[in-house]
Amino acid sequence: MTTGDSSYKIEVCLSPLLYPVYEYEDNVVVIIDILRATSAICTALEYGAEKIIPVPTIEEAQKYKEQGYLVGAERDGSPVPGFDFGNSPFHYMTDKIKGKAVILTTTNGTLAIEAAKKAYKVVIGSFLNYSSLCRYLAEQKKNVLLLCAGWKNKYNLEDSLFAGAVTHELSKNSFFSHISDAALSVKYLYQAARKDPYKFLRNASHRKRFARLNLKDDIKYCLQIDKTGTIPVFENQAIIRMNFPAGVIPVNTIVNIPKSEN
Ligand code: 3SL
């Protein structure tokens, strides 16, 4: 659906299961899996991976592995044994991936990509590339659909929070004149959380899951804003760096955060 020259929509899909309800050919779809697939993808491209090939199943990932590809595989928050990486952004901060294709399968994020892959444009969003992403979305003059990967088709708080952050920023542009109720609700959520997103997420299921898995540093890393200007885009079955000027956001700025005690 096209909305004419000067009026565009911001819509939020809170679960990949609902995607068919929101599917329009000319949407720019932003895939959001803050903890951690989309944060890991931004990091891997920033660290020099040539491309990420998302696959929905372990079986497909295994076929690539047998052909000699580097493969990241995660299920239920843990790396799948037998593969090169899990889904932690820290796993991709390595020279091993420079100039290489990396195959990736995750519990939710790669399924959301799979669901949306026929959209006009599919890009990857995370707090790490927040400002560049928002600038890109504002410049497209297209309807924007923020697709939250959630957890096993259920709603989750951190993806909604980021969808709210993007809605908050984009809705400053008057040409985004249609803001859906879902988009409004996540924007209000973000406005309540923005002072301290880490604290806001303290009772979130994924934060508790990560505490059990000893992954608190992953959460802190993934909540950092504007560590890269890279906008990953899905084209020809692979995620590559978009050729879009990074503007004020310097590239190659991702830094390893120190290990924290709390
Ligand atoms: O499901 C996913 O895509 C992952 O991001 C989940 S986890 O962060 O590895 O737990």
Residues whose N, C-alpha, C, O or C-beta is under 5 A from the ligand:
A	BS01	3SL	D33 L35 R36 A37 E74 D76 G77 N87 T106 T107 N108 G109 T110
